Amino acid sequence: MASIRLSSLSKRFGQVTAVDRLELLIPDKEFVALLGPSGCGKTTTMNMIAGIERPTEGRILFDDRDIQNLPPSRRDVGFVFQNYAIFTHMTVYENLAFGLRVRKLPRTEIDRRVREMASLMRLDNRLDWLSAKLSVNELQKVAIGRSAITEPAIFLLDEPLSNLDAAFRAFMRTELKHLQHQFQQTMVYVTHDQIEAMSLADRIAVMNLGVLQQYGSPAEVYNQPRNTFVANFMGSPSMNLLPCSAVENNGVPALSFGEVGMLSLAQDDALLRRFRTAQAPSLVFGARPEDMEITTSDNDAGLAATVTFVEPIGPRTVVHLDMGGKTIKIAKEKRFPIGIGSRVNVVPPRGKCHLFDAESGAALGLE
Amino acid sequence: MFGSRPVYNSVRYLLILLAVVIVLIPTVWMGTMAFKPFPEWTTATGELSWLPKNPTWGNFEYIFTGQTADLLVTLDRTAERPILASLITAVLGTAIAVIVGTLGAYAVSRFRVGNNLPLSVLQLRLFPPLAVMIPVMIMWSFLGMVDTWWGLSLIYGIVTLPFAFWLMKTFFDEVPVEIEEAALVEGCSRFRVFWKVTLPMVKAALASTCLFVFILNWSDYLIALLLTRKDWVTIPVYMNSLASAMGGQMYGCKAALGLIAAIPPVVFGIAIQKYLVRGLTFGALKQ
């Protein structure tokens, strides 16, 4: 079993920096998700861990052992690719047996393990099929099985579920979790889907443009985003971010949203504490769609907005509002009674608001 | 474009028929000519028929034994030796071109090596063949390789290498690199990845390339004409010598030889038909 330490790891392709001085410790037997939009460097990071790409700078340590000069074949890693990379000229059996045959295991042992893995993956009745004939879902099961069968200490998955249909994706999520419990591997999982990352991972590393943005448990990343990028990337619909400026209203600190209104901080200690750490007056205010309230009464302290669109998505209703030219979204229970064009007041949740520096995007007042 | 569907269809089938006829007539003509006795070869008797009036094996007998009943001239060289020469040089030339071309194409496709090499490989083909072959002839004669099986095989390999290289490169480019990376991570060496994973995936392409290169070598006339004298004359060159001062061009004998010469490519083609028809469908990447 193995922990992985990435130490100021960089990868440049010509002028492009794909990964920039990445520092990451992935503890033994943990499930870590590398999360970020396309081109954020997460796949390059995976390829460097597997040994497919060579780092430009920095080191990779497995259990404090520098594996820089080990070829992929000797790193004891399993790799599942987004496009499966199944050997289509071979049968399912041959695909599953591939790694074991390379390792020259006895024939009976190979046969036993292939059948065991096939039944685990529910591929028993497909063993003799030429893999070119399989469905997309089955291909991915073969790909996962082929990598898992050699029981590598480290299991790398590069967007393994993104080509699958929705129902099967949900099923595979639980299967992967089971697999990890069974084999007790260190798993690194690349995805751009924050729901996948939240539901599977013990820790999430959010990346953007080759730079690590935040590394922490799903709850930490969700509840205490370190900057506007993470705040915006986690959650669906994403966090509402509104530019504002720090003012004083009759001696009480407040946030001014221009014509939309003013938010007094007198009653929100948490927000006030964040406010006090601000270095510059221009800030970004953030609140999750599911935390915000809509009220039609005028006397409530809130921000003026107009309903532009109502989106019923099964269990919830997402209300789109225009707030001084900026669109914000608020998630309410299903069949929430509101009409398009209504003028309403939006009330931010007490104790659940975020504040960021407008220039750097960094969160204010995080412990 | 066309007035109606029936009109469109009839024009279509007419064109197809025309194409089929154009392709088949020479083949059929050769096939029947091979069995015609000497008087039926030309219009010398005043008439020309599609089918032989008096079918005979005489033409075949003549090219293999040097004599036959209705031909007065005896042939000083029979066809066995040229057939053997053609087989040896075409097979060896194909082997050289395909092996070197495949390895080179793999390197260029996967490791981005060689800079302008892929294009400069084509340079032998950029000039009229005769312009290139005269210097080659001088060089070969200097090296003592004229009229030898190795000399001819080598130049066949060199001349058809660009085809093998470019065909295989396009096919290798289509194999997703992740498949090889997967095999590497599973513990394979680079060579094993090539041998066990990549090559089997392009075997259909490899078979087609072999056939294509073989046909090029098998049907060559110019190179063999320049680089052989006596011992290693190939079928096309030998065929040209099937003429006599008395009888002129010996069409029947040429047709008989042509029929025999068509056997290897046809057999080869049928043998790998499965691959030719299936074409290249890599199911690995489903987006």
Interface residues (C-beta under 8 A of the other chain):
Chain A: N47 A50 G51 I52 P71 P72 S73 R74 R75 V77 G78 F79 F81 Q82 N83 Y84 A85 I86 F87 T88 H89 M90 F98 G99 V102 R103 S131 A132 K133 V136 L139 A143 R146 S147 T150 N163
Chain B: P176 E178 I179 E181 A182 A183 L184 V185 E186 G187 C188 S189 R192 V197 P200 M201 K203 T281 F282 G283 A284 L285 K286 Q287
